[in-house]
Amino acid sequence: MKRYAKAVWKGDGMTGTGTLDTTSGALSALPYSFKARFQNEDGRQGTNPEELIGAAHAGCFAMALSFALGNAGFTAEQLEVEAAVNIEKLDAGFAITGIALALTARVPGIDASRFAEIAQEAKANCPVSKALSATPISLDAKLG
């Protein structure tokens, strides 16, 4: 199985603009630019690669955790995951220096210790976590 995304960029790095598309149509001519990436904190001028990595990671982890909980005999009522992707300018240029996953879950019948164990296992085995393994990934998992 393969999934496809396309980026089209026009102009120089600082003032140019681009669009992102996916085969599914989830992204369709979605704008992105340097300004949207580094100068527009509210994100209203378009997306950026780090935001998309965060969305992919949060979604993948939530699904992986749902399967892991199911395999352990539990069904989540709700898994809410936020991924904070940190990008910093280092001597060698910009780099993603960490991803912090924050999870709040409602899972009937599970104790905190077992929940934490399953959540850590899901984080380690999520395909996006594996793809991003060169980046430090933290997890703050709470039963709510």
FITI-441076 format. One record per atom (N, C-alpha, C, O): residue number from 1; residue in one letter; atom name; z, x, y. Coordinates in steps of 0.001 Angstrom, whole numbers, plus 500000, padded with zeros to 6 digits. Example, Ala and Ser with C-alpha at 12.3 -4.5 7.8 and 13.67 -1.06 7.14 Angstrom:
2
(1; A; N; (507800; 513190; 494310))
(1; A; CA; (507800; 512300; 495500))
(1; A; C; (507800; 513200; 496700))
(1; A; O; (508465; 514236; 496681))
(2; S; N; (507080; 512850; 497750))
(2; S; CA; (507140; 513670; 498940))
(2; S; C; (507870; 512900; 500030))
(2; S; O; (508039; 513409; 501138))
This chain:
144
(1; M; N; (500000; 500833; 498840))
(1; M; CA; (500000; 500000; 500000))
(1; M; C; (500000; 500890; 501239))
(1; M; O; (500697; 501903; 501290))
(2; K; N; (499226; 500505; 502214))
(2; K; CA; (499183; 501208; 503494))
(2; K; C; (499345; 500192; 504612))
(2; K; O; (498919; 499043; 504490))
(3; R; N; (499954; 500617; 505681))
(3; R; CA; (500080; 499815; 506893))
(3; R; C; (499401; 500584; 508021))
(3; R; O; (499460; 501813; 508061))
(4; Y; N; (498763; 499869; 508928))
(4; Y; CA; (497988; 500528; 509967))
(4; Y; C; (498443; 500144; 511364))
(4; Y; O; (498809; 498999; 511629))
(5; A; N; (498410; 501119; 512238))
(5; A; CA; (498653; 500920; 513659))
(5; A; C; (497653; 501803; 514400))
(5; A; O; (497223; 502837; 513890))
(6; K; N; (497291; 501381; 515604))
(6; K; CA; (496309; 502145; 516384))
(6; K; C; (496826; 502312; 517803))
(6; K; O; (497360; 501375; 518395))
(7; A; N; (496664; 503508; 518339))
(7; A; CA; (496989; 503795; 519731))
(7; A; C; (495716; 504217; 520448))
(7; A; O; (494929; 505001; 519918))
(8; V; N; (495514; 503698; 521648))
(8; V; CA; (494409; 504115; 522511))
(8; V; C; (495037; 504568; 523815))
(8; V; O; (495781; 503816; 524443))
(9; W; N; (494741; 505798; 524227))
(9; W; CA; (495289; 506373; 525452))
(9; W; C; (494152; 506706; 526400))
(9; W; O; (493112; 507213; 525978))
(10; K; N; (494348; 506420; 527692))
(10; K; CA; (493338; 506734; 528706))
(10; K; C; (494015; 507456; 529859))
(10; K; O; (494996; 506968; 530421))
(11; G; N; (493483; 508622; 530206))
(11; G; CA; (494001; 509365; 531346))
(11; G; C; (494896; 510514; 530939))
(11; G; O; (495028; 510840; 529759))
(12; D; N; (495511; 511122; 531946))
(12; D; CA; (496391; 512256; 531676))
(12; D; C; (497754; 511763; 531200))
(12; D; O; (498035; 510564; 531208))
(13; G; N; (498591; 512708; 530788))
(13; G; CA; (499887; 512349; 530226))
(13; G; C; (500828; 511675; 531200))
(13; G; O; (501570; 510772; 530812))
(14; M; N; (500818; 512087; 532446))
(14; M; CA; (501777; 511570; 533428))
(14; M; C; (501373; 510210; 533989))
(14; M; O; (502226; 509337; 534152))
(15; T; N; (500108; 510018; 534283))
(15; T; CA; (499693; 508772; 534934))
(15; T; C; (498816; 507885; 534060))
(15; T; O; (498484; 506765; 534450))
(16; G; N; (498442; 508370; 532896))
(16; G; CA; (497604; 507577; 532002))
(16; G; C; (498368; 506406; 531412))
(16; G; O; (499580; 506266; 531576))
(17; T; N; (497607; 505573; 530720))
(17; T; CA; (498214; 504418; 530057))
(17; T; C; (497576; 504250; 528689))
(17; T; O; (496482; 504744; 528418))
(18; G; N; (498299; 503537; 527838))
(18; G; CA; (497780; 503302; 526502))
(18; G; C; (498134; 501913; 526020))
(18; G; O; (498908; 501184; 526640))
(19; T; N; (497535; 501575; 524884))
(19; T; CA; (497851; 500320; 524217))
(19; T; C; (498068; 500602; 522734))
(19; T; O; (497511; 501543; 522167))
(20; L; N; (498893; 499759; 522127))
(20; L; CA; (499201; 499864; 520706))
(20; L; C; (498824; 498557; 520022))
(20; L; O; (499066; 497471; 520548))
(21; D; N; (498228; 498681; 518841))
(21; D; CA; (497825; 497517; 518055))
(21; D; C; (498217; 497736; 516603))
(21; D; O; (498235; 498866; 516114))
(22; T; N; (498528; 496647; 515924))
(22; T; CA; (498765; 496695; 514485))
(22; T; C; (497869; 495672; 513804))
(22; T; O; (497484; 494666; 514400))
(23; T; N; (497548; 495941; 512563))
(23; T; CA; (496683; 495058; 511799))
(23; T; C; (497268; 493655; 511711))
(23; T; O; (496528; 492673; 511757))
(24; S; N; (498588; 493551; 511585))
(24; S; CA; (499229; 492241; 511459))
(24; S; C; (499125; 491414; 512727))
(24; S; O; (499269; 490192; 512688))
(25; G; N; (498876; 492073; 513857))
(25; G; CA; (498853; 491384; 515133))
(25; G; C; (500207; 491350; 515817))
(25; G; O; (500325; 490837; 516930))
(26; A; N; (501243; 491895; 515161))
(26; A; CA; (502574; 491936; 515779))
(26; A; C; (502513; 492693; 517102))
(26; A; O; (503197; 492335; 518060))
(27; L; N; (501704; 493726; 517152))
(27; L; CA; (501417; 494433; 518395))
(27; L; C; (499938; 494228; 518676))
(27; L; O; (499086; 494516; 517835))
(28; S; N; (499648; 493731; 519860))
(28; S; CA; (498256; 493489; 520233))
(28; S; C; (498075; 493908; 521683))
(28; S; O; (498523; 493223; 522603))
(29; A; N; (497419; 495031; 521871))
(29; A; CA; (497203; 495595; 523203))
(29; A; C; (498525; 495745; 523954))
(29; A; O; (498589; 495516; 525162))
(30; L; N; (499576; 496130; 523235))
(30; L; CA; (500890; 496337; 523841))
(30; L; C; (500847; 497594; 524701))
(30; L; O; (500524; 498666; 524190))
(31; P; N; (501163; 497495; 525998))
(31; P; CA; (501042; 498665; 526868))
(31; P; C; (502168; 499672; 526670))
(31; P; O; (503301; 499323; 526339))
(32; Y; N; (501810; 500933; 526885))
(32; Y; CA; (502807; 502002; 526950))
(32; Y; C; (502303; 503083; 527871))
(32; Y; O; (501099; 503227; 528081))
(33; S; N; (503243; 503856; 528430))
(33; S; CA; (502899; 504894; 529398))
(33; S; C; (504076; 505843; 529541))
(33; S; O; (505156; 505592; 529007))
(34; F; N; (503861; 506931; 530263))
(34; F; CA; (504953; 507868; 530551))
(34; F; C; (506056; 507146; 531314))
(34; F; O; (507237; 507284; 530994))
(35; K; N; (505664; 506382; 532317))
(35; K; CA; (506657; 505684; 533128))
(35; K; C; (507469; 504720; 532267))
(35; K; O; (508694; 504674; 532380))
(36; A; N; (506806; 503955; 531416))
(36; A; CA; (507512; 503024; 530538))
(36; A; C; (508415; 503774; 529568))
(36; A; O; (509466; 503270; 529172))
(37; R; N; (508008; 504957; 529195))
(37; R; CA; (508760; 505734; 528204))
(37; R; C; (509976; 506426; 528804))
(37; R; O; (511046; 506431; 528197))
(38; F; N; (509822; 507012; 529993))
(38; F; CA; (510882; 507863; 530526))
(38; F; C; (511490; 507403; 531848))
(38; F; O; (512544; 507906; 532239))
(39; Q; N; (510864; 506474; 532539))
(39; Q; CA; (511368; 506112; 533858))
(39; Q; C; (511750; 504638; 533990))
(39; Q; O; (512361; 504259; 534989))
(40; N; N; (511413; 503816; 533033))
(40; N; CA; (511657; 502389; 533126))
(40; N; C; (512662; 501977; 532063))
(40; N; O; (512284; 501605; 530952))
(41; E; N; (513940; 502042; 532405))
(41; E; CA; (515001; 501794; 531426))
(41; E; C; (515022; 500369; 530891))
(41; E; O; (515425; 500157; 529747))
(42; D; N; (514596; 499375; 531689))
(42; D; CA; (514686; 498000; 531204))
(42; D; C; (513560; 497636; 530241))
(42; D; O; (513612; 496578; 529613))
(43; G; N; (512551; 498485; 530112))
(43; G; CA; (511487; 498268; 529138))
(43; G; C; (510490; 497187; 529494))
(43; G; O; (509663; 496828; 528657))
(44; R; N; (510535; 496663; 530686))
(44; R; CA; (509649; 495560; 531052))
(44; R; C; (508215; 496000; 531353))
(44; R; O; (507323; 495159; 531468))
(45; Q; N; (507990; 497287; 531480))
(45; Q; CA; (506642; 497768; 531777))
(45; Q; C; (505889; 498179; 530516))
(45; Q; O; (504779; 498703; 530605))
(46; G; N; (506464; 497952; 529372))
(46; G; CA; (505808; 498304; 528117))
(46; G; C; (506785; 498964; 527180))
(46; G; O; (507940; 499213; 527524))
(47; T; N; (506305; 499239; 526003))
(47; T; CA; (507146; 499837; 524980))
(47; T; C; (507034; 501352; 525014))
(47; T; O; (506410; 501922; 525909))
(48; N; N; (507638; 501989; 524038))
(48; N; CA; (507505; 503426; 523860))
(48; N; C; (507702; 503730; 522380))
(48; N; O; (508259; 502909; 521651))
(49; P; N; (507257; 504892; 521927))
(49; P; CA; (507374; 505207; 520504))
(49; P; C; (508808; 505158; 519982))
(49; P; O; (509034; 504746; 518844))
(50; E; N; (509775; 505570; 520794))
(50; E; CA; (511164; 505580; 520333))
(50; E; C; (511685; 504163; 520102))
(50; E; O; (512410; 503919; 519137))
(51; E; N; (511325; 503239; 520969))
(51; E; CA; (511722; 501844; 520789))
(51; E; C; (511131; 501293; 519493))
(51; E; O; (511802; 500566; 518760))
(52; L; N; (509892; 501634; 519217))
(52; L; CA; (509236; 501150; 517999))
(52; L; C; (509850; 501777; 516752))
(52; L; O; (509984; 501113; 515724))
(53; I; N; (510221; 503048; 516838))
(53; I; CA; (510930; 503689; 515719))
(53; I; C; (512260; 502976; 515491))
(53; I; O; (512645; 502722; 514350))
(54; G; N; (512961; 502655; 516576))
(54; G; CA; (514227; 501949; 516460))
(54; G; C; (514054; 500584; 515801))
(54; G; O; (514837; 500214; 514925))
(55; A; N; (513046; 499843; 516211))
(55; A; CA; (512799; 498525; 515613))
(55; A; C; (512469; 498646; 514135))
(55; A; O; (512964; 497877; 513312))
(56; A; N; (511623; 499624; 513806))
(56; A; CA; (511260; 499839; 512399))
(56; A; C; (512482; 500227; 511580))
(56; A; O; (512666; 499740; 510464))
(57; H; N; (513311; 501094; 512128))
(57; H; CA; (514485; 501564; 511399))
(57; H; C; (515499; 500433; 511206))
(57; H; O; (516031; 500257; 510110))
(58; A; N; (515766; 499668; 512269))
(58; A; CA; (516713; 498558; 512172))
(58; A; C; (516241; 497532; 511144))
(58; A; O; (517031; 497055; 510329))
(59; G; N; (514961; 497197; 511183))
(59; G; CA; (514416; 496222; 510249))
(59; G; C; (514435; 496700; 508815))
(59; G; O; (514787; 495947; 507907))
(60; C; N; (514062; 497939; 508611))
(60; C; CA; (514042; 498506; 507262))
(60; C; C; (515451; 498596; 506685))
(60; C; O; (515681; 498236; 505531))
(61; F; N; (516385; 499075; 507492))
(61; F; CA; (517760; 499203; 507026))
(61; F; C; (518358; 497841; 506676))
(61; F; O; (519022; 497705; 505648))
(62; A; N; (518129; 496827; 507523))
(62; A; CA; (518658; 495495; 507249))
(62; A; C; (518122; 494959; 505924))
(62; A; O; (518868; 494378; 505135))
(63; M; N; (516834; 495157; 505686))
(63; M; CA; (516246; 494679; 504438))
(63; M; C; (516771; 495478; 503244))
(63; M; O; (517082; 494901; 502202))
(64; A; N; (516870; 496793; 503389))
(64; A; CA; (517399; 497630; 502297))
(64; A; C; (518839; 497246; 501982))
(64; A; O; (519223; 497190; 500814))
(65; L; N; (519636; 496982; 503008))
(65; L; CA; (521021; 496590; 502790))
(65; L; C; (521098; 495232; 502103))
(65; L; O; (521941; 495031; 501228))
(66; S; N; (520245; 494313; 502480))
(66; S; CA; (520221; 493001; 501843))
(66; S; C; (519960; 493129; 500344))
(66; S; O; (520619; 492477; 499534))
(67; F; N; (518998; 493970; 499983))
(67; F; CA; (518711; 494203; 498563))
(67; F; C; (519886; 494889; 497867))
(67; F; O; (520249; 494516; 496752))
(68; A; N; (520482; 495888; 498519))
(68; A; CA; (521608; 496610; 497909))
(68; A; C; (522804; 495676; 497705))
(68; A; O; (523474; 495739; 496674))
(69; L; N; (523068; 494818; 498678))
(69; L; CA; (524152; 493856; 498525))
(69; L; C; (523856; 492891; 497380))
(69; L; O; (524736; 492582; 496578))
(70; G; N; (522618; 492419; 497310))
(70; G; CA; (522223; 491520; 496229))
(70; G; C; (522384; 492155; 494868))
(70; G; O; (522853; 491510; 493929))
(71; N; N; (522000; 493416; 494751))
(71; N; CA; (522144; 494135; 493479))
(71; N; C; (523610; 494299; 493082))
(71; N; O; (523928; 494453; 491902))
(72; A; N; (524502; 494267; 494076))
(72; A; CA; (525942; 494387; 493811))
(72; A; C; (526607; 493014; 493666))
(72; A; O; (527823; 492928; 493495))
(73; G; N; (525817; 491949; 493732))
(73; G; CA; (526352; 490605; 493529))
(73; G; C; (526798; 489884; 494788))
(73; G; O; (527551; 488914; 494701))
(74; F; N; (526355; 490333; 495958))
(74; F; CA; (526740; 489716; 497226))
(74; F; C; (525501; 489239; 497974))
(74; F; O; (524419; 489810; 497835))
(75; T; N; (525673; 488191; 498765))
(75; T; CA; (524591; 487699; 499612))
(75; T; C; (525080; 487669; 501051))
(75; T; O; (526090; 487036; 501361))
(76; A; N; (524372; 488344; 501908))
(76; A; CA; (524751; 488379; 503325))
(76; A; C; (524363; 487066; 503999))
(76; A; O; (523264; 486549; 503797))
(77; E; N; (525274; 486544; 504796))
(77; E; CA; (524931; 485413; 505651))
(77; E; C; (524107; 485899; 506831))
(77; E; O; (523167; 485235; 507270))
(78; Q; N; (524480; 487084; 507344))
(78; Q; CA; (523742; 487666; 508464))
(78; Q; C; (523999; 489162; 508533))
(78; Q; O; (525126; 489626; 508357))
(79; L; N; (522934; 489905; 508793))
(79; L; CA; (523008; 491338; 509049))
(79; L; C; (522353; 491566; 510409))
(79; L; O; (521164; 491298; 510579))
(80; E; N; (523114; 492051; 511360))
(80; E; CA; (522571; 492351; 512685))
(80; E; C; (522646; 493860; 512890))
(80; E; O; (523727; 494449; 512881))
(81; V; N; (521483; 494472; 513074))
(81; V; CA; (521408; 495930; 513191))
(81; V; C; (520757; 496303; 514518))
(81; V; O; (519692; 495795; 514869))
(82; E; N; (521407; 497183; 515236))
(82; E; CA; (520818; 497759; 516441))
(82; E; C; (520639; 499247; 516199))
(82; E; O; (521554; 499924; 515729))
(83; A; N; (519460; 499751; 516520))
(83; A; CA; (519179; 501177; 516379))
(83; A; C; (519008; 501775; 517771))
(83; A; O; (518126; 501364; 518525))
(84; A; N; (519845; 502736; 518107))
(84; A; CA; (519746; 503449; 519376))
(84; A; C; (519113; 504809; 519092))
(84; A; O; (519719; 505665; 518448))
(85; V; N; (517893; 504996; 519578))
(85; V; CA; (517153; 506237; 519351))
(85; V; C; (517298; 507098; 520596))
(85; V; O; (516900; 506696; 521689))
(86; N; N; (517871; 508289; 520422))
(86; N; CA; (518123; 509194; 521538))
(86; N; C; (517018; 510239; 521628))
(86; N; O; (516749; 510960; 520667))
(87; I; N; (516385; 510312; 522790))
(87; I; CA; (515369; 511339; 523028))
(87; I; C; (515854; 512206; 524189))
(87; I; O; (516323; 511703; 525211))
(88; E; N; (515729; 513518; 524006))
(88; E; CA; (516189; 514458; 525020))
(88; E; C; (515135; 515526; 525260))
(88; E; O; (514341; 515854; 524380))
(89; K; N; (515150; 516054; 526468))
(89; K; CA; (514281; 517190; 526784))
(89; K; C; (515042; 518464; 526423))
(89; K; O; (516094; 518759; 526990))
(90; L; N; (514496; 519200; 525485))
(90; L; CA; (515079; 520462; 525045))
(90; L; C; (514185; 521602; 525517))
(90; L; O; (513147; 521358; 526133))
(91; D; N; (514568; 522823; 525240))
(91; D; CA; (513762; 523974; 525656))
(91; D; C; (512341; 523911; 525116))
(91; D; O; (511394; 524309; 525795))
(92; A; N; (512193; 523411; 523897))
(92; A; CA; (510874; 523347; 523263))
(92; A; C; (510138; 522043; 523571))
(92; A; O; (509075; 521793; 523002))
(93; G; N; (510683; 521203; 524466))
(93; G; CA; (510053; 519929; 524804))
(93; G; C; (510937; 518769; 524377))
(93; G; O; (512090; 518957; 523989))
(94; F; N; (510386; 517588; 524452))
(94; F; CA; (511152; 516399; 524099))
(94; F; C; (511339; 516310; 522587))
(94; F; O; (510469; 516703; 521810))
(95; A; N; (512500; 515783; 522191))
(95; A; CA; (512803; 515618; 520775))
(95; A; C; (513725; 514427; 520576))
(95; A; O; (514585; 514147; 521411))
(96; I; N; (513538; 513733; 519470))
(96; I; CA; (514489; 512704; 519070))
(96; I; C; (515657; 513449; 518444))
(96; I; O; (515505; 514122; 517423))
(97; T; N; (516822; 513322; 519066))
(97; T; CA; (517979; 514120; 518648))
(97; T; C; (518997; 513334; 517833))
(97; T; O; (519976; 513902; 517351))
(98; G; N; (518778; 512049; 517678))
(98; G; CA; (519686; 511262; 516858))
(98; G; C; (519347; 509794; 516891))
(98; G; O; (518727; 509300; 517833))
(99; I; N; (519762; 509108; 515854))
(99; I; CA; (519624; 507660; 515772))
(99; I; C; (520971; 507099; 515345))
(99; I; O; (521541; 507521; 514339))
(100; A; N; (521468; 506153; 516113))
(100; A; CA; (522737; 505510; 515794))
(100; A; C; (522466; 504066; 515386))
(100; A; O; (521998; 503258; 516188))
(101; L; N; (522765; 503759; 514133))
(101; L; CA; (522629; 502394; 513643))
(101; L; C; (523974; 501704; 513807))
(101; L; O; (524996; 502230; 513366))
(102; A; N; (523986; 500536; 514435))
(102; A; CA; (525195; 499729; 514592))
(102; A; C; (524964; 498413; 513862))
(102; A; O; (524058; 497652; 514201))
(103; L; N; (525782; 498160; 512869))
(103; L; CA; (525626; 496998; 512000))
(103; L; C; (526839; 496095; 512114))
(103; L; O; (527976; 496557; 512024))
(104; T; N; (526599; 494817; 512312))
(104; T; CA; (527629; 493793; 512199))
(104; T; C; (527131; 492822; 511133))
(104; T; O; (526011; 492316; 511208))
(105; A; N; (527980; 492571; 510144))
(105; A; CA; (527547; 491776; 508999))
(105; A; C; (528558; 490698; 508645))
(105; A; O; (529767; 490860; 508810))
(106; R; N; (528019; 489595; 508155))
(106; R; CA; (528840; 488558; 507543))
(106; R; C; (528431; 488481; 506081))
(106; R; O; (527332; 488033; 505753))
(107; V; N; (529327; 488923; 505209))
(107; V; CA; (529065; 488963; 503769))
(107; V; C; (530273; 488374; 503053))
(107; V; O; (531284; 489057; 502895))
(108; P; N; (530188; 487125; 502620))
(108; P; CA; (531329; 486493; 501952))
(108; P; C; (531736; 487228; 500675))
(108; P; O; (530892; 487657; 499888))
(109; G; N; (533058; 487363; 500488))
(109; G; CA; (533599; 487870; 499238))
(109; G; C; (533621; 489372; 499053))
(109; G; O; (534009; 489848; 497986))
(110; I; N; (533216; 490139; 500061))
(110; I; CA; (533188; 491604; 499904))
(110; I; C; (534346; 492205; 500701))
(110; I; O; (534692; 491717; 501777))
(111; D; N; (534942; 493272; 500159))
(111; D; CA; (535986; 493958; 500925))
(111; D; C; (535353; 495080; 501748))
(111; D; O; (534236; 495517; 501471))
(112; A; N; (536074; 495529; 502745))
(112; A; CA; (535549; 496501; 503708))
(112; A; C; (535124; 497804; 503046))
(112; A; O; (534107; 498388; 503420))
(113; S; N; (535882; 498256; 502082))
(113; S; CA; (535572; 499524; 501420))
(113; S; C; (534253; 499440; 500644))
(113; S; O; (533403; 500324; 500760))
(114; R; N; (534091; 498393; 499868))
(114; R; CA; (532856; 498215; 499080))
(114; R; C; (531662; 498016; 500012))
(114; R; O; (530573; 498531; 499759))
(115; F; N; (531880; 497260; 501096))
(115; F; CA; (530824; 497042; 502073))
(115; F; C; (530364; 498363; 502688))
(115; F; O; (529164; 498619; 502786))
(116; A; N; (531311; 499194; 503099))
(116; A; CA; (530973; 500485; 503710))
(116; A; C; (530195; 501360; 502739))
(116; A; O; (529239; 502032; 503126))
(117; E; N; (530609; 501348; 501475))
(117; E; CA; (529924; 502144; 500448))
(117; E; C; (528474; 501681; 500263))
(117; E; O; (527564; 502508; 500207))
(118; I; N; (528261; 500389; 500170))
(118; I; CA; (526907; 499850; 499983))
(118; I; C; (526055; 500104; 501223))
(118; I; O; (524873; 500428; 501107))
(119; A; N; (526649; 499960; 502410))
(119; A; CA; (525908; 500184; 503653))
(119; A; C; (525454; 501642; 503770))
(119; A; O; (524319; 501903; 504169))
(120; Q; N; (526322; 502585; 503429))
(120; Q; CA; (525933; 504004; 503475))
(120; Q; C; (524825; 504300; 502474))
(120; Q; O; (523899; 505056; 502768))
(121; E; N; (524925; 503703; 501296))
(121; E; CA; (523888; 503891; 500278))
(121; E; C; (522548; 503330; 500765))
(121; E; O; (521504; 503954; 500573))
(122; A; N; (522581; 502166; 501387))
(122; A; CA; (521345; 501564; 501906))
(122; A; C; (520747; 502421; 503015))
(122; A; O; (519529; 502581; 503092))
(123; K; N; (521602; 502973; 503874))
(123; K; CA; (521101; 503852; 504947))
(123; K; C; (520389; 505053; 504355))
(123; K; O; (519318; 505434; 504828))
(124; A; N; (520967; 505652; 503330))
(124; A; CA; (520381; 506846; 502707))
(124; A; C; (519085; 506527; 501972))
(124; A; O; (518202; 507381; 501878))
(125; N; N; (518960; 505304; 501449))
(125; N; CA; (517800; 504962; 500621))
(125; N; C; (516739; 504140; 501322))
(125; N; O; (515693; 503863; 500734))
(126; C; N; (516974; 503747; 502541))
(126; C; CA; (515977; 503014; 503323))
(126; C; C; (514760; 503924; 503535))
(126; C; O; (514931; 505074; 503941))
(127; P; N; (513541; 503444; 503272))
(127; P; CA; (512356; 504292; 503437))
(127; P; C; (512206; 504901; 504830))
(127; P; O; (511754; 506039; 504955))
(128; V; N; (512575; 504168; 505873))
(128; V; CA; (512457; 504732; 507222))
(128; V; C; (513505; 505818; 507429))
(128; V; O; (513211; 506838; 508052))
(129; S; N; (514724; 505623; 506918))
(129; S; CA; (515733; 506685; 506994))
(129; S; C; (515233; 507941; 506296))
(129; S; O; (515416; 509051; 506797))
(130; K; N; (514606; 507766; 505147))
(130; K; CA; (514071; 508921; 504418))
(130; K; C; (512995; 509621; 505230))
(130; K; O; (512951; 510850; 505276))
(131; A; N; (512126; 508846; 505872))
(131; A; CA; (511052; 509443; 506678))
(131; A; C; (511601; 510189; 507886))
(131; A; O; (510995; 511148; 508362))
(132; L; N; (512746; 509745; 508375))
(132; L; CA; (513357; 510356; 509556))
(132; L; C; (514486; 511312; 509195))
(132; L; O; (515335; 511601; 510039))
(133; S; N; (514517; 511800; 507985))
(133; S; CA; (515650; 512586; 507480))
(133; S; C; (515905; 513881; 508250))
(133; S; O; (516997; 514439; 508141))
(134; A; N; (514955; 514370; 509009))
(134; A; CA; (515186; 515571; 509813))
(134; A; C; (516027; 515265; 511052))
(134; A; O; (516473; 516179; 511745))
(135; T; N; (516238; 513994; 511325))
(135; T; CA; (516995; 513562; 512492))
(135; T; C; (518375; 513071; 512049))
(135; T; O; (518471; 512318; 511081))
(136; P; N; (519443; 513481; 512736))
(136; P; CA; (520764; 512947; 512394))
(136; P; C; (520807; 511428; 512586))
(136; P; O; (520419; 510917; 513636))
(137; I; N; (521282; 510715; 511566))
(137; I; CA; (521372; 509253; 511604))
(137; I; C; (522823; 508877; 511314))
(137; I; O; (523366; 509216; 510262))
(138; S; N; (523440; 508173; 512257))
(138; S; CA; (524815; 507706; 512052))
(138; S; C; (524798; 506207; 511790))
(138; S; O; (523837; 505515; 512125))
(139; L; N; (525869; 505720; 511188))
(139; L; CA; (526005; 504305; 510905))
(139; L; C; (527414; 503850; 511243))
(139; L; O; (528392; 504411; 510749))
(140; D; N; (527513; 502833; 512084))
(140; D; CA; (528774; 502167; 512377))
(140; D; C; (528632; 500765; 511801))
(140; D; O; (527968; 499908; 512385))
(141; A; N; (529264; 500537; 510645))
(141; A; CA; (529122; 499271; 509916))
(141; A; C; (530410; 498478; 509991))
(141; A; O; (531482; 498969; 509636))
(142; K; N; (530290; 497238; 510462))
(142; K; CA; (531461; 496379; 510613))
(142; K; C; (531201; 495030; 509962))
(142; K; O; (530116; 494459; 510073))
(143; L; N; (532228; 494539; 509281))
(143; L; CA; (532202; 493158; 508820))
(143; L; C; (532714; 492292; 509935))
(143; L; O; (533761; 492575; 510519))
(144; G; N; (531984; 491232; 510240))
(144; G; CA; (532395; 490383; 511363))
(144; G; C; (532620; 488960; 510948))
(144; G; O; (532969; 488122; 511780))
